[in-house]
Amino acid sequence: MLIEMESTKNEEVELVTKKEVKQIVKEVLAEDKKNNLEFDSYSKVELMLKHYNNFKKRIENLRNELDFVVIKKQVSYDVVLAHKYDNLSDLEKVELKKEEIKQNILKYENVIELIETGLKGIKEDKYYELIPLKYFECYSVEEVAEKLGIDRATYFRNRSRLITELSELIFPDEILKKIL
């Protein structure tokens, strides 16, 4: 019975939908949305690229958290608050927290996979190296241009073109909505 429950939980963890991946992108954009800025697929891709390394670090941190999940007891003498997990044992609470962490790991992994799949689609481009240099290795515009032996105008033109191509590969539904 316990083994069946574990396999069911693992199957549930693996069922991460495209909506959940898009939710992570929305969370990354949340601060800017507070400023009433609307993001198109181009801006989303650019932000995903900027946060790529942070997503990878976040996955690593979440995996480390899995080993050290503890339940903190809160005592309040003034106000009694009811929580939906109050009737669960500590072990059940720990397991629920671990499942939540696993779900978050899968969400971030799916965003990473989206980015990497998009990058594979432009890998053969003459100016492909511009993307990893700028977004993953954090080179300045001048450093990227110098390293690739191009001028600033060529850098900006090709960066824009490559991000547009990535946005079409990563968010094809949004492009289709614009067309129709």
Backbone torsions as a table, in degrees:
resi	resn	phi	psi	omega
1	MET	NA	-45.3	180.0
2	LEU	-63.6	-40.7	-179.8
3	ILE	-64.8	-40.5	178.3
4	GLU	-62.9	-40.4	179.8
5	MET	-64.4	-41.3	179.6
6	GLU	-63.3	-43.6	-179.0
7	SER	-65.9	-34.7	176.7
8	THR	-64.4	-43.2	178.9
9	LYS	-62.2	-42.8	179.8
10	ASN	-62.7	-39.5	177.7
11	GLU	-64.7	-39.1	178.8
12	GLU	-64.9	-39.9	179.7
13	VAL	-63.3	-35.7	-178.1
14	GLU	-75.9	-12.5	-178.2
15	LEU	-87.9	67.6	177.8
16	VAL	-98.7	123.5	-174.7
17	THR	-91.8	168.0	177.2
18	LYS	-61.8	-31.9	178.4
19	LYS	-62.1	-39.3	179.9
20	GLU	-67.6	-36.3	176.9
21	VAL	-63.7	-43.9	179.3
22	LYS	-66.0	-28.8	177.9
23	GLN	-63.6	-38.6	177.9
24	ILE	-62.4	-43.1	178.2
25	VAL	-60.9	-41.8	178.6
26	LYS	-62.8	-38.8	178.9
27	GLU	-63.7	-40.0	178.7
28	VAL	-64.4	-34.1	-178.3
29	LEU	-86.4	-6.8	-171.8
30	ALA	-54.3	-44.7	-177.8
31	GLU	-60.7	-43.9	179.9
32	ASP	-71.5	-31.1	178.5
33	LYS	-66.9	-26.8	175.7
34	LYS	-60.6	-27.2	179.2
35	ASN	-89.0	16.6	177.7
36	ASN	60.3	33.2	175.8
37	LEU	-93.2	134.6	179.1
38	GLU	-98.3	135.2	-176.8
39	PHE	-109.9	130.9	173.3
40	ASP	-94.7	178.3	-176.7
41	SER	-62.2	-33.9	178.2
42	TYR	-60.0	-49.5	-179.0
43	SER	-64.7	-37.7	178.3
44	LYS	-62.9	-44.8	179.6
45	VAL	-63.2	-42.8	179.7
46	GLU	-61.4	-42.0	177.5
47	LEU	-67.6	-38.1	177.0
48	MET	-61.3	-42.5	178.7
49	LEU	-64.1	-43.1	179.9
50	LYS	-62.3	-33.8	-176.6
51	HIS	-97.5	2.9	-177.2
52	TYR	-51.8	-52.0	-179.6
53	ASN	-63.5	-37.0	177.8
54	ASN	-65.9	-36.9	177.4
55	PHE	-62.0	-43.4	179.6
56	LYS	-63.2	-42.2	177.4
57	LYS	-64.3	-38.9	179.9
58	ARG	-62.6	-40.8	177.3
59	ILE	-60.1	-45.9	179.6
60	GLU	-60.8	-44.7	179.0
61	ASN	-63.6	-40.9	178.9
62	LEU	-65.2	-38.9	177.2
63	ARG	-63.3	-39.1	177.0
64	ASN	-66.0	-36.8	178.3
65	GLU	-61.2	-34.0	-178.7
66	LEU	-55.6	-34.4	-177.9
67	ASP	-78.6	-14.5	-173.4
68	PHE	-127.8	34.6	179.7
69	VAL	-74.6	124.3	176.1
70	VAL	-133.7	153.3	178.2
71	ILE	-99.2	124.0	178.5
72	LYS	-93.0	127.5	178.2
73	LYS	-85.4	133.6	178.0
74	GLN	-115.4	130.8	178.4
75	VAL	-120.7	130.6	179.0
76	SER	-129.1	131.3	-179.1
77	TYR	-94.4	-17.0	-176.9
78	ASP	-92.0	-49.8	-173.0
79	VAL	-124.5	136.2	175.7
80	VAL	-103.5	118.3	-179.7
81	LEU	-109.2	137.6	177.0
82	ALA	-97.0	131.6	177.6
83	HIS	-114.7	152.0	-177.6
84	LYS	-67.0	-14.9	-179.1
85	TYR	-103.2	9.4	-176.6
86	ASP	-60.6	-31.9	-176.0
87	ASN	-88.8	3.1	-179.6
88	LEU	-92.6	151.5	175.7
89	SER	-73.0	165.0	178.4
90	ASP	-60.6	-38.6	179.5
91	LEU	-62.8	-42.2	178.2
92	GLU	-65.1	-38.5	178.3
93	LYS	-64.1	-41.9	178.4
94	VAL	-62.5	-44.4	180.0
95	GLU	-63.6	-40.6	177.2
96	LEU	-63.0	-41.4	178.9
97	LYS	-64.3	-41.1	178.4
98	LYS	-63.1	-40.3	178.2
99	GLU	-64.0	-40.1	178.0
100	GLU	-62.4	-42.8	178.7
101	ILE	-64.2	-42.8	179.0
102	LYS	-61.8	-39.8	177.3
103	GLN	-61.9	-43.2	178.6
104	ASN	-63.7	-40.9	177.4
105	ILE	-58.3	-46.5	-179.4
106	LEU	-63.5	-36.6	177.9
107	LYS	-63.0	-47.8	179.4
108	TYR	-64.9	-39.8	178.3
109	GLU	-62.0	-36.9	178.3
110	ASN	-68.5	-36.0	175.8
111	VAL	-65.6	-44.2	177.5
112	ILE	-58.8	-43.7	-179.9
113	GLU	-63.1	-40.1	176.7
114	LEU	-59.1	-46.9	-179.3
115	ILE	-61.8	-48.6	-177.0
116	GLU	-65.7	-36.2	176.3
117	THR	-64.8	-43.4	176.7
118	GLY	-60.9	-42.7	-179.8
119	LEU	-63.7	-35.8	176.7
120	LYS	-62.1	-32.7	-179.5
121	GLY	-69.6	-20.0	-179.7
122	ILE	-115.6	5.6	-174.0
123	LYS	-55.6	-33.5	-177.1
124	GLU	-80.8	-5.3	-178.8
125	ASP	-66.2	141.4	-179.7
126	LYS	-56.5	-33.8	-175.9
127	TYR	-105.4	18.8	-178.7
128	TYR	-52.2	-44.5	-175.2
129	GLU	-56.9	-20.9	178.0
130	LEU	-57.4	-40.0	-176.8
131	ILE	-67.0	-55.9	179.2
132	PRO	-62.6	-35.9	179.2
133	LEU	-62.9	-45.4	-176.9
134	LYS	-73.4	-49.5	-169.4
135	TYR	-93.9	-30.9	-176.6
136	PHE	-99.4	-34.1	-179.9
137	GLU	-101.2	-2.6	173.1
138	CYS	59.6	38.6	175.1
139	TYR	-75.0	151.6	174.9
140	SER	-76.4	168.0	178.3
141	VAL	-57.4	-45.9	-179.1
142	GLU	-62.6	-41.7	-179.5
143	GLU	-65.7	-41.7	178.4
144	VAL	-64.1	-47.3	-179.3
145	ALA	-59.6	-44.1	179.5
146	GLU	-64.3	-45.0	-178.4
147	LYS	-63.1	-36.5	-179.1
148	LEU	-91.2	-6.6	179.3
149	GLY	69.4	40.5	179.9
150	ILE	-128.0	165.3	176.6
151	ASP	-90.6	172.5	-176.7
152	ARG	-61.3	-40.6	-179.4
153	ALA	-62.1	-42.1	177.9
154	THR	-64.6	-40.4	177.5
155	TYR	-58.2	-54.6	-175.2
156	PHE	-64.4	-41.6	-179.4
157	ARG	-62.0	-46.4	-177.0
158	ASN	-77.1	-32.0	174.5
159	ARG	-62.6	-46.1	178.9
160	SER	-60.6	-44.9	-179.9
161	ARG	-62.9	-44.3	-179.1
162	LEU	-66.5	-39.9	178.5
163	ILE	-67.8	-36.7	175.6
164	THR	-62.4	-43.7	177.4
165	GLU	-62.3	-43.1	177.8
166	LEU	-61.5	-41.9	-179.4
167	SER	-63.8	-34.4	177.1
168	GLU	-70.1	-33.1	179.0
169	LEU	-77.5	-38.1	-175.1
170	ILE	-85.6	-37.4	-177.3
171	PHE	-122.8	60.3	-177.3
172	PRO	-64.0	-30.0	-179.6
173	ASP	-64.3	-38.2	179.7
174	GLU	-67.9	-36.4	178.0
175	ILE	-65.9	-42.9	179.4
176	LEU	-62.2	-39.2	177.8
177	LYS	-61.3	-38.8	179.2
178	LYS	-65.7	-36.4	-178.2
179	ILE	-71.8	-44.6	-175.9
180	LEU	-88.8	NA	NA
